[in-house]
Amino acid sequence: MKSTEEIIGLLSRGYDFESFLSTHINGLLAVRKDGLILSADQGFARLFGYEEEALPGLYLSEVLPLLELSEAAGVEQAQGSTLGRKQDGQSIHLSYTLRQAWKNDGPAYFLLVHCKSSIAQSLELYAHMFEWIPVGILIYNLPQQRPLKCNQELARLFEAENEQALLNDGPFSNHPGTPADLGQLQAHIQSLSRQERQQFELRLHTLKGGEKHFEITTALIPALNEHLMVLLFKDISEHKAAEEKLRESWHTLEAVINTAVDGIIIIDDKGGMILANEAASRLFGYSREELLGQNVNMLMPAPHHRKHDSYIQNYHQTGIGKIIGIGREVDGRRKDGSLFPFKLGVSRVESQGRVLFSGVIHDLTGQKKAEEKILALNRELEQKVEERTEKLTEVVNKLLQSNLKLEREIKERKAAVEALRHNEEELRKSLNREKELSELKSRFVSMASHEFRTPLTTIASSSELIGLYTESGQQDKRSKHLRRIRSAVTNLTGILGDFLSLSKLEEGKIRLEPVTFLLLDLAEEIVDDIQGLLKNGQKINTNFEKLGQEVVLDKKMLKNVFINLLSNAIKYSPEGASIHFSVQLQDSQLLASIRDEGIGIPEEDQRHLFTRFFRAANAINIQGTGLGLNIVKRYLDILGGEIRFESAEGKGTTFFVELPLQQA
């Protein structure tokens, strides 16, 4: 659909509007090139006996069987007579006007069908049609100097409640409240007896007392028996206000520019000067009136005088400005033909859809004279410098020799300082390592003496007591102490195993030995091996879903990880507690968790959990070396896995293991 501006443009340019309105329209169709009816108004539907919504989708041949669209191909407008066929089969004699149009889906026609009727009926049809057009429209009787019809858009523009209120009380009537408006409008309307089309602008009052600026386009309707005229109203108030602001801005700009010390000239995209300040006029020796409207190349010497137009043309074609935004020194030509140097800065400005170029001209005449004086003084100074250079050369050579010697000494001193700093750093690192080793040694000795003393004391006391139980009835007591000895030996073996694993890890002797195995078999084997460590009433709950596939991993290292974590869960959980062991395969990863219901880890100790020899504050009285989790962490680092945990003191701990794996 065309916009309001497009419709006003078409109507204001004529567009055969008189011919378009010179028929008494009874109905209107929009028809595609192939004859498919796209839309129809109520008048056409009523004339042919159809419901309005029933016509779109039919073909033109069903209502106008004798009309051939092919005859109108390539013609902007065609007229003629034909027979129409109503829905009940009756025929109707019609005249038609066929105009080319354009719909959203391609080229089409507007088909207007009409028959003779009275002027009043025609006006009603005109009014009905005008309601489709988003432009203020008024039908005016010239001889009687009175309005006949208007559309709703015109009533809205004049803030009237309806069309009749506008015709009775608006600026088109003889209402005593608006004589000035009526006089202006009638003066323009009366001139139409001498010319058929006119366009003018007026300020008119609305019915609510406001004032609007309208552009009015008029056209006669010669087809009717009276001299009727159509007036098209376009509200240009905002446009006029913008123009006024622009004029004010332009005057302000001129006032500001005229106060500038440097010359300023603004040209249009053709090179014509549209503004020049007083400084520019004074520099070039022209009056401002002599400059405005002239091509700026009149201020340029050859060859730029004849090439300037090509410079502008090249910029419009390529968009590349060689001097825009870049200051450069050029020569200007005064009115008397003399040249003077100035620095030119050019910038591009867009205003009201126009491309303008502004040039700032800074006179360099005084600067150039000063530069010439400076050059003369420089030549004199150079002569004096040459005279003294020879004398200074000898002194400079001596200074250079001294500087070279001093530089060598500085380099040697810097090297010595750098070596000393390096040695200090190495010494500091060595001291820190010694301190760390000393602390580790102290912790190791303290831990080892404590951890070894308890099982050794148990072995010693139990072995003495076994010697006292010599009678056959004391076998249960002997068996009890033998179990204590075996448990102590197991503890010692575990401690020594931790020490051995830590030693191998520290020396880098642990190497990956991947093998292919069933993960389910390994998980069940680990659970069987750990049964002997369970306390009274403890049990292990397992979740080994979907572990039936083979994997490629270091089986021994993975087993040590899980046994360490399960041993800790058993050790730090009370009797009767449950240990939850889950292993799953998901997205080429091994996901495992070991959850206990034990003593948990204090929050302040959790950040040290994987440190060597570290024991949490609530685990001091429970046997352990403080190496197990450190070894687990280092094993998982070698396997490329990760370990994390969640713990709450007094509620238990859960360790999560994530390990990438390679399927067999």
N, C-alpha and C positions, 0 to 999 in steps of 0.2 A: 504494500500500500504506500502511496506517495505521502510525503510529509506535508505539513501546512505550508511551509515555505515553497516547496515544489509546486503545489497547487496554485498558490498565489502567483508564482512566477509564470506558470503556463497561462493562467487567465489574464494576467496583466500584459502579457505579450500578444494578446489576441487569441491565438490558438484556434481561429475560426469560431470564437465563442458565440458570435451572433448567429452563425449557422447552427451551432449546437443547440442554441436556445430558440431558434426560429420554428421549431416544431412543437405541437401540442402533445406532450409525452403521456402515453397511457401506461407504459410498462418498460422495464429495463432488464436485459439479460446480459450475463457475462458468459461467453462461449469460447471454448478452446478451438484451435485451428482445425481439429478433426471433427468438430461439430458437437462435442460433449458439452452439455450445459453445466457450468461451474456454479452459478448462483443466479437467483431471480428475485425481483422485489415483489411486494404485495400486489401492486397494480397489474403486473404481467400475470401473476397467478390468478387474480380475480377475473381478468379479461378472458382467460382461457378456461376458467372453471376448475382450476387445480388448487390443492393446498400448497402453500408456499414451499414447504419442505419436501414436497413430492417431485419438484422439477429438477433439482440438481441430480445428475446421474443419468437423465434422459438425453437423447440426442435431438438436435435441432430439427431433423427431418420428421420427428413425431409431432411437432407443433406447427412448423412452417415447412411443409413437404416440398414446396416449389422453390425455396431459396437455396441457391448454390453458393457456398462460401468460397469456392475456388475462383468465382468471378471477381471477388474482391481482393484476391492475392496481389500484393504489391501496391495497393491503393490505400491511402491514408483514410479516406472516407468514401462510402458509397451510399446512394439513396435510391429508392424505388418503391414499387407497390407489389403486393403479393397476396396470396390467400393463406389464412391461418386455419388450423383445425383444432377446435375445442376438445375438451376431454370427452364430451358427450357425442362427438362426431360432427357437430355443426361447423359450417365454414363461416369465416369472417373476413371481410375485405380490410386490408391494413396497408398503411404506408410505413416505411421503415428507414432508419438511418443506421449504417454499420460503420463503426470506427475501430481502428486498430488500437490495441491496448497491450498491457503486459501484466500477467499475474505471477504469483510466486513460482509456479511450475512451468513458466514459459510463455511464449507469445499467445495472444488470444484476441477476441473482439468484444466490444460493447455493442449490443443490438438494442436500439430504441424503436418501439412500435407505437404508432400514434394514429389518431383519427380526428376529424373536425369536431370542435366543441366550442363553447363560449369562452370569452376572455376570462371570466371569473373562474370557470373550471380549469382553464389553462394555468391561471395563476396558482390555483390550489395544487396543481401538479408540479409547477415550478417549485413551490414552497416545499412540497414533499421531497422533491429531488435535492433541493438545497440543504435539507437537514443532513444529507449524507456528507456534505463538504465542510471540513473544519475551518471555514473562513467566514467572517461576518459578511452577510449578503443582504442588500436592500433592493427591492423593485420600486421604482419611482415613476410617477406620471408627470411628464414634462409640461404639458399644457396646463394642467391643474395645479402644478407645483405642490404635490402632496405624495406621501409614501403610500404604497399599496400593501406590500408584503415584506417580511424580513424573516430570517432564520433564528434559531435559538442561540447560535454562536454570537450573533450581533447583540442580542439582548444581554447575553453574559458579559460581553465587552463593555456595554454601557451600564452594567449593574442594575438591570431592570428585572422585575420579578418574572415577566413573560414578554412575548413579542408584542402583544397588544398594548401593554403599558409603555413600551418603548415608542411605539408609533403615536400614541396619544400624548405622551409627556416628554419625549426626548427632543434632541436638538433638530429633528427633521420636521417637527410640527410647528404650529404657530403659538406654542406655549409662551406666555409672557415672561417666564423666568429665564429664557435662554435666547434673547434677541440677538446677541452678538454671535452665537454659534450659528443661528439660523441665517443671519446675513452673510457670514463667510461661506457657508455651504451653498446657499442659493446662488451666490455670485459665480461660483465655479460651475454649478449645474446649468445655469442659464447659458453659459458659453457653449453648451453642447448642441445648441441649435445651429451652430456654425461648424462644429467638428464632432465626429462621431466618437472618438476615444480620447480620454484625457487622464493624466495621473498627476496628483497634487498631494500636498501634506497640509493637515490642519490640526490645531489644538482644540478639542471639544470637551465639554463637561459631561460627566456621567450623571445619572439620576440621583446619586448619593453625594453629589457636590465635588467629586474628584475631577481631575483633569488628566486627559490622555492625549498622546500625540499619535495621529493616524496617518498612514499612507493609503490614499483612496484611489482606486482605479475604476473607471467608468466605461460602459459599453452600451450601445443602443440595442434594442430587440426589434428589428424591422419586420418580423413575421406577423406580429399582431397588428390589429387595425388601429391602434393608438400608438403614440410615440412613448413607448416605455423604455426605461433605462435600468441597467443593473449596476449597482455600486458595490465594489469589493473593499472591505475595510481590513487593514492589517495594523495591529497595535505595534508601533515602533517606539513606544515611550522609553523602554530600557535602552534601545539602540541610540536614541537621541540623548538620553542622560549620559550614556557612555561617550558619545561624541563630544558632549559638553565637557565632561571630565578630561577627555583627551585634549580638547582645546586649552583647557585650563592648565593641564600638565605641560602642554607644548609651550604656552606662554611662560610658565614657571621655568621650564628648561631653558628657554631663550634668555630669561632674566639672569639665571645662574650662569649660563655660558658666557653672557656678555661681561660678567664680572671676572672671568678667567684671565690670567696674565698671558697664557699661551693662546695661540690661534686655534680655533676649533671650526672644522667644516664638516657638515653631514651631507652625504650624497645618496641618491637612490640607486637601484640596481642597474640603471643605464649610465650612471656617471654624472647625472645632473645635480647641481648643488641646490639643496633645499633649505640650508641654514648655514650662515657664516657669522661668527661673532665679530665684535669691533676690533679685537686684536688681530684677527685674520685679515680683515679689511685694511687695517693700517699696515700690516707687514707687506701685503702685495700691492698696495697703492690703489686699490679699487674701492669704490663705494659699495655698500652692501647690495644696493639695487642692481649694480652692474654685475655682481657675482651670482645672485639668485637666479636659477633657471638655466644658467650656462653650464656647459660641460667642464668638469674640473681639469681637463687636460690643457685648458688655456693658461693654467698656472705652472705648467711643466715645460722644461726645455727639451730639445730633441735629444735622444730619439723617443723618449717616453711620451712626448706630446702626441705623436701619431700612433703609438703602440698601446696607449692606455685602454682604449676600447677593447682591444683583443685580450688584454689582461683580464678585464671583467668577464668577457665571454668565456675565456678558458676556465675561470673560477666557477662559473655557473655550470659548465659541462663536467668538470672533474671534481669540484668541491674542495680543491686543494688551493689554499691561499698562501702565496710565497712570503707575503709581508704581514698578513693578519696575525695580530698577537705578538709580532716581533718588531721591536724598534730598529730603525735604520736611518742612516744619514743620507739625505738627498739634497738636490739644489732646487730652488724655486725661482720662477720667472716673474718679476714685477711687471706692472703695467708699462713702465718705461723701457722694458726689455732687459734690464740688469738682473743679474743672478745673485742669490744669497743662499748660504747654507742653513739647513735646519734639520732637526731630528724629528722624524715622522713616526707616530704610533697609530696603527689602524686596527679597529675592532669592528666586528660584525654584530648588528642589532636587528632583531625581528620585532616589528611593531604593526599591529592591526593587519597581520597577514602580509606585510611588506618586508622586504630585506633591505636594510640600510647599512651604510658603512660610515663610521665616524673617524675622522683623522684629527689628531692632536699635533700641532705644529709648534715646536720649541726652537726659537731663533738661536742659531749658533754663531752669529756674526761676531759678537763680543768675545765669545769663547775661542773662536778661531784666531782672532787677533792676539788674545792672551797666549794661545798656544804658540803662535809665531814668535812672540817675545821670549817665551820659555825656551823654544828651540835655539834662539840666538844666544841666550844665557847658557844653555847647555853646551853649545859649541865652545864658548869661552872657557867654561868649566872643564871641558874635556882637554883643552890645551894645557891648562894648569895641572890637571891630573896626570897627563903624560910626563910633564916636567918632574913631578914629584914621584912618579912611579919608579923611576930608576933608583932614586934614593931609598925608596921604601923596599925595593926588591931585595936588597942586601939584608936589611933588617928582618924582612919576612922569611928569608931563607934560614936565618939563624933561629927564628922562632919555630919554623917547621921542624928543624933538627931537634930542638928542645921538646917540641910536642911529640915527635916520634919516640923519643927516649921515654917521655912521661907515659905515653900510651903503652909501651912495652911493660913498664913497671906496674901500671894499673892492671893490665891483663894478667901479669904474674900474680899480683896480689888477689885479684878476683878468683883466679884458679885455686890459690891456696885457701881462700875463704870458702869456696865451693867444696873443696875436698874436705875441709874441716867440718862443714855443715853436713856433708854426706856421712862422714865417720860418726858424727854425733847422732844422726838419725839411725844408722845401723846399730850403734851402741844402745840407743833407746829401745829399738825393737828387740835386741838381744836381751836387755834387762827385763822387758815386758814378758818375753818368752820364758826367761828363767823364773820370773815371778809366777807366771801361770803354771809352769811345771812344778814349782815348789808347792803351790796351793794344791795342784792335782795330787802330788805325792803325799801331802799331809792328809788330804781327804781319803786317798786310797789306803794309806796305812791305818787311818782311823776306822774306815769302813771294814777293811780286811781283818783287823784285829777283833772288831766286834762280831763280824759275820762268821769268822772261823772259830772264835772262842766258844760260841753257843753250841754248834754241832760237835766240836771236839770234846767239850765238857760232857755233853750227852753220851758220846761214845765211851768216854772214860768211866763215867759213873755206872752206865749200864753194863759194861764189861766186868766191873768189880762185883756188881750185884749178881750177875750170872754165875760167878764163881761161888757165891754163897748158896745158890739154889741147887743142891746136889741130889736132893731126893726126887724120886720119880713123881710124886704128887705135886711137885712145884714146876711142872712143865709149862703151865699157863703163864707163870711169872717169867720163866726164861724166854718164852715166845714173845711176851710183851716187850722185854728189853731188847730182843733181837730186832723187832720191828722198829723200835726207837733208833737202834744203831743203823738199820737200813735207811730210815728217813733222814738221819743226819748225814749219812754218806751221800744220799741223793742231793741234799741241799748243797753239800760241798762240791759235788760234781756240777751242779747248776752254776754255782759261783765261778768255778774254774772255767766252765764253758763260756760264761759271759766274758771273763778276762781274755780267754783265747780268741773269741770272736772280735772283741774290741781291738786286740793286738793285730789280728789279721787285717781288720779294716784300716787301722792307722798305718800299717805298712803297705797297704794297697795290694794285698795278696788275694783279695776276694775277686773272683772273676765269674761272669755269667756263664752258666752251663745249661742252656735251654734244651729241653727234651719235649717229646710229644706224649701227652698223658690225658686221661679222663679226669676232669676237674671234680666230678662227683666222687670218684674213687679216692682222690686225695682228701676231700672234705670228710668223708666217712672214716678214713684212716686216722685223721687228726682227732676226731671225736673219740675213737677207740683208745688212742694213746693217752688222752688226757683224763680218762675215767679214773685212773689210779690217784689223781691229785684232788678229786672232789672231796669236800668235807661231808660230815654227816648230814644227810637230807638234801644236799645240793644236787641239782640236775641240770642238764644242758638241753635247751629247746633249740631245734634246728629248723632252718628253712632253706632247702637246696632245690628250688624249682628250676627246671629247664637247664640242668647241668650235664646233659647226656652227650655233649659234643667234645671232641678233643681240642686241646689248646697247646700252644708251644710257649713254655715258660721255664724258668729255673725252678724246678719242683722243690729242691731242697731248701732254697732261700725262702720261697713262698711258705713252705711248711713251718720254718723257724719263725716267720712273722706271725702266723696265726697261733702257734703254740705259745709264743711269748705273750700275746694279747689275751689268750684264754687263761694262761697261768695267772696273769695279773688279776683277771676278773674273778677267778676262784679265790686267790689269796686275799683280796680286799673285800670279799663278800662274806656275810655271816653264814652259819650253818642253816640249812633248810632253804637257802635262797636259790633262785633260778638264774641261769646264764643263757642268754639268747644269742645264737650264732646263725647268721644269715649270709648266704653267698648266692649271687645272681650274675648272669651274663646279659649285658644290655648294650647294644650299639658298639660292638667290638671293644667293650670294656668289662672288666671284672669289678663288680661292686660288692663289698662285704661290710658287715657291721657286727660288732661284739658289744653287747649291752649287759651290764651287771646291775645288781641292786645293793651295791656295797657302800663304802664310807664316802665316796665322792672325793673331789679334789677342791680344796679351798681356792676361792677366786684369786687371791693374791699370789698363789703358787702356780697358777695355770701357765703363765708366760715362761716359766723355767722348766716345763714338764719334760722336754726332750733333751735337756742338758745332762752331760755325764755326771754320775754320782749324785744326782739331785734326788732327794726324798722329800715328799710333801710333809708339812708340819703334823698332820694327823696320821702319818704312816711310819713315824720314827720307831715305834715299838713292834713293827711287823718286819719279819725278815725280808731282806732284799738288798741288792747292790746299788740300785739307782742307775743301772746300765741297760736294762731291758728295753725301755722305750727309745733310748738313744740308738741302740743297735737296730731296732725295728725301723726307725726313721732313716738310718743310713742304708739298710737293705732296700727300702722302698725307693730311695734316691737312685740306687744302682738299677733297680727294675724300671725306673721311669714313672713310678707311681706317686701318689700323695696320700697323706694321712691327716685327719682332723678329728676333733672330739667335741662332745658336749657333756658338761658335768655340773652337778649341783651337790654341794656338800651335804652328806647325810642321806642323799636320794639315789646316788649311783652315777655311773659314767658309761657313755657310749662312744666307741671308736669307729670311725668310718674310713674304709680303705678303697681308693679308686686306682685301678691298675690297667693300662692299655695292654691288649693281648693280641697275639697273632694266631689266627686259627690254623689248624693243621691242614 
